[in-house]
Amino acid sequence: MRIILLGPPGSGKGTQGDLLGEHYGFPRISTGDLLRAEVGAGTPVGLEAKKAMDSGGLVDDDVVNEMIRRRIGRNDCGKGYILDGFPRTIPQAEQLNAINSKREEVVADIRVADERLVERLSARRVCSCGAVFHAINRRPQIEDVCDACGGRLIRRGDDSPEVIRERLRVYHELTEPLIVFYRQKGNYFSVNGEADVQTVFAAIRSKLKDWILEN
Ligand code: AP5
């Protein structure tokens, strides 16, 4: 089983991906996290990707496709996996199908209006351990300190208002066409991502019941 989380920047793909991963025992694979690891390690891929990421654009399809091909070939993906932020273009979706067309697949689209997203992302705080907080909705126990590891919380470089607006523009132009693509495949559903985190989680799980047998 492959669960694809679709949705604009800040819609909650990472938040819901973690909850779903824990619930079903599937790894969450985020191309954003994979790319940030390359940037952090200063690899040639990371240096190239950084330009696109800093400006709110997309990293080259070939680079991301290769990253995903390698990652989903690993043993922990045998039972199933959750894709967060991939595919983001029609060519990426076609490539995913070419890598593994036999895997059962379902697409959950988390819908949130643009104005809400600017507010959410401006208030997001992240830790290098991967934990995600929100200055209003999900505050850490101690200000700017990660509840999970005690690390310092920071604002992501691409969470500035200008870059958020560009990420949203790119989403509408290049990623939104995937809604029609997957609707035509017949494996798509959407949920209201403006509800609170647990309500969104319950809505996704309820729709997933048609595809995944719950224990
Ligand atoms: P990536 O890291 O994937 O960024 P994104 O898609 O823009 O998504 P975000 O991580 O910003 O948001 P999210 O939907 O995960 O929301 P979250 O759960 O954190 O990608 C970064 C960059 O890498 C891209 O711009 C691109 O350059 C490149 N890239 C990545 N994948 C690529 C690909 N496939 N092809 C090419 N380039 C690629 O939640 C956001 C905030 O809201 C948090 O503070 C959270 O606590 C809060 N929140 C979550 N849910 C709720 C709720 N229900 N109510 C209130 N607050 C909530």
Boltz pocket constraint, residues with backbone or C-beta under 6 A from the ligand:
constraints:
  - pocket:
      binder: B
      contacts: [[A, 7], [A, 8], [A, 9], [A, 10], [A, 11], [A, 12], [A, 13], [A, 14], [A, 15], [A, 16], [A, 30], [A, 31], [A, 32], [A, 33], [A, 35], [A, 49], [A, 52], [A, 53], [A, 54], [A, 56], [A, 57], [A, 58], [A, 59], [A, 60], [A, 61], [A, 64], [A, 84], [A, 85], [A, 86], [A, 87], [A, 88], [A, 92], [A, 120], [A, 121], [A, 123], [A, 124], [A, 125], [A, 132], [A, 133], [A, 134], [A, 135], [A, 137], [A, 138], [A, 158], [A, 167], [A, 193], [A, 194], [A, 195], [A, 196], [A, 197], [A, 200]]
      max_distance: 6.0
